[in-house]
């Protein structure tokens, strides 16, 4: 009887997944939103069942997705299906939301890298190359407009700016991929968890953002990346330069996040209105000086445990 119930539940979830996949692939505007719900059936099934049944469910989903959408449908299923299985299994094991976000982001990152490689190798579509072509076309149009307006002196400046922009896009592509994976995973959890809760999935709540405490090892990694940049002075375009600049970019973002969390913690201790904290965060993205100050707060918190010292003084 129990096996029959599990088979019935699995069939219903597979049917729901098939319907969501069809909408994602063939209804352009709605599909862009619906695709974020695709992990939900996998999440629910993985939470309630053992690994052998989860594997059978995934195999059935592979077969259905290939019939519904050929290779494209299969690719979408492997990314979102794997993400849902990982999150559901970790929820079954009672892992924290932060741990699930990190594991899910790594899973999403691996899926995006594999899909990009397959797209370039078999479909001959390179997103970075297409973006480069589009930017070059935009520069050509700008040059023609400047010539028509008699502003030929500005053409060299625009070419230089475009060249710098292209270098940044190519160099920081890995960082963009990491941030995209984290954001997509976070949004997916935000949408899917309320749905999963209705089907009996136990999801631990997020703690307060002001209590965020990232691993202190991040500070050491950041110092190593900075030290290597200063010590070796790698040339632009080299592999070492790309690794170090992307590592610094990602680590600076996490340190900035820690600094914002510390700021909110201090405001909470002093009973300062939350609106002021939001205002400071907005300024962080607008004024570089504010961003450096917030980063300094993050470094202080990671390196010297400033938060605990403040609590003792209170």
N, C-alpha and C positions, 0 to 999 in steps of 0.2 A: 504493500500500500504506500509506504514511504517512497519507494523507488518510482512508483507511478506519479506521485505528487511532484517529485523532482523533475521527472521527464516532462510533465505538463507545464511546470513553471519554466523550464528551459526552453520549451517550444514557444511559449508566449513571449519570452524575452528575445528569442531569435526573430520572431515575427516583428516585434517592435523595432529591433535593430534594422531589419530589412526595410521597413517602412521609412525609418529615419535616414537610412542610406540612400534610398531612392529620392527622397525630398532633397537631400544634400546635393546629389549629383544633377538632378534635372529641374530643380526650381531655384534659379539663380539667387535672388535676393533673400528669400526665406532660408535657402540652404546654407547661406553664410552664417546664420545663427543656429540652425538646427544641428550643424555638424558638431557643435560644442556639447550636445546632449548624447552623442554617439557612445561615449564610454559608459553611460549609466547602466545599460543592460549587462555589460560585462562586470561592472562594479558590483551590482546586486548579486549576480550569480557567483562571482568569486568569493564574496563575503560569506555566502551560505553553504559552500560546498568544498569538497576536498580536491586535491590537485588533479587526480585522475579524471574526475568529472569536469573540472575546469578545462583540462586539455581537450576533452571530447567536445565541449561547448565551443572552444576556439576553432577546432577543425571544422565543425558544422558551419560556423560563421564564415570561415575562409571559403567554403564551397558556395554558400549563399551569396557572398559579396562578389565572387568571381562571375557567377551567373547574372547577378543584377547589374554589375558595372565593369566587367572585364578587368583588365589590369589596374585601371584607375580605382575602381571599387575595392579591389584587393589591397592596393596601397593605402587607401583611406582606412580600411578595416584594420590593417596591421598597426598603423600609428595609434588610432584611437582605441582599438580593441586591446592592444597590449597595455596602453595606459590605464584603461579601466580594470584590467585583470590585476595589474600591479597595485593599484590603489585599493581595490576590493580585498585583495589578499592581505595587505598591510593593515587594513581596518579590522579584518578578522583576527589578526595577531595583536590588536590593541595598540598599535603604534601612534605616536603623537602626530598632530596636524603638521608641525614643522618637518618632522622626519618624512611624512608622506609627501609633502610639497617638494622636498629635495629629491626623493626617489622618483617621483612622478616627473619632475623637470629633467632629470637625467634620462629617463625613458623617452620622453618627448624629444629631447635633443638627439638621441640616437636615431629615433624614427625620422626626424627631419633631415639628418645627415644622409641616411640611407636613401630616402626618397629623392633628395637633391642629386646624389650620385647616380641613381637609376635614371632620373629624368635627363641628366646630361648624357649618360652613356647610350641609352636606348631611344629616347625621344628627341635628342639633339636640341634640348631647350635649356639654356643657361640663364638663370634669372639675373645674375650679376652682369653677364655680357649684354643682356637685353637692356638693363638699366644704363649701362655705359653708352650703348648706342643711342638711347633716348636722350641722355644728357648731351651727347655730341650734336644730335639733331637740334636740340634746343639752343645750343651755342651758335650753330650755323644760322638759325632763324634770327637770333639776337644780332649777329654780325650784319646780316642783310638790313635789319631795321636801323642799326647805327649808321651804316653806309648811306641809307636813304635820308637820314636826318643830318648827315654831314658830321658825324661824331666818330670818325675813324680812329681818333686817339684813344678811345675807350676799348677798342677791340682787343688789344694786347692784354689789358687788365682783365677782361672777361675770360680770355683764354687761360690766363694764369690761375684765376679763381677756379675755373672748371677743372684744370689739371690737378689742383690741390684737392678738390672735392672727390675726384675719381680715385686718387691715391688713398684718401681716408676711407672711402667706401670699400675698396678692395682689402685694405689693411685691417679694418675693424669689422669685417664680415663675420668672423668667428664670435666676437663679442655680441654682435646683433643677434646671431643665432642663439646664443645662451640666454639673452634677455627675452627673446621671443618665446623660447621654450618655457621659461619661468612664468611669463605673463599668461601664456596659453594654458599652462597647467593650473595656475591660480584661478583663472576665469572658469575653466572647466569644472574645478572643484566647487567653486562658488555656485555654479548652475546645477551641477549634478547631485551634490550632497543633500539639498532639500528634497529632491526626487527620491533619492535612495532611502532617506529617513522614513518616507511614507511606506516603504516596502520592508521595514523592520531592520534597516542597517543602522547600527549604533555608531555615531560620529562624534568624536570628542570636540568640544567647542574650542575656538581660538582663545588664547589668553589675551590680556590687554597688550596693545602694541607698545605701550610705554615700558613694559617689562621684558621686551625683546632683548635677548642676550646671545649674540653670535659667538662662535668659537674664537678664543683669543689667538689661536694659531693664524687666523686671517691677517692679523697685524704683522706677524713674522713673515708670512708670504709676501705681503705688500712691501715690507722693508727689503726683502731679498730681491724683488722685482725692481725696485728703485735703485738698489745698490748695483745690480747687474747692468742697468741702463747707464748709470754714471761711470761704472768701471770699464765696461767693454765698448761703449759708444757704437752700438751696431748700426750699420748703414741701412737706410730705408730700402725696403724691397727684399731684404734678406729674411731667411726663416727665423733667425734668432730675434730680429727686430719685431717681426709679426707676433711671435710668442710673447715677448716681454710687454709690448704695447697693449695687447689684448688682456694679458694677465693684470696689468696695472689698471686698465679701464674697468674690468669686472670687480677687482678688489676695492677700488675707490668707490664704486657704487655701493658695495656692501658696507664699507666704513661710513659712508654718508648716511645709509639707512640706520646704522647703529647710533650715529650722532643725532638724527632726528628723533629716534626712540628716547635717547637720553634727555633731549630737550623737552619732550612731552612729559617725561618722568619728573623733571625739575618743575615744570609748570604745574603738574598735579600736586607736588609736594607743597608748592606755594599758593595753591588754589587760584592759579591764573586761568582766565577764560580760555577755552579750547580754541576759540576763534583766532586768538593771537598766534597760537601754534600753527594753525593752518596758514595764516598770513605769512609767517616766517618760512614755511615750506614753499609757498609760492615764490617768495623772494629768492629762495635757494636756487630755483631754476632760472631766475632772471638776472641775478647779480652774482658774478663769480666770487667776489669778496665774501659774501654771505655763505656761499657754498664751501669755501675754504675754512671758514670759522666752524661750520657744522661738521666738516670732516675732522677738524682738530678736536672737537668734542667727542667724536666717535673714536679717534685714536686714544684720547685720554681715558675714555671709558673702558676700552679694550686693554690698554696697557697698564693702567693704574687703579682699576676697579673703583673709579670715582663715585659710582652710584652707592656702593656700600659705605664709603667714607662719609658721604652726605647723610645717609640714613643714621649713622652713629652720631653725627652732630645734631641731628634732629632729636 
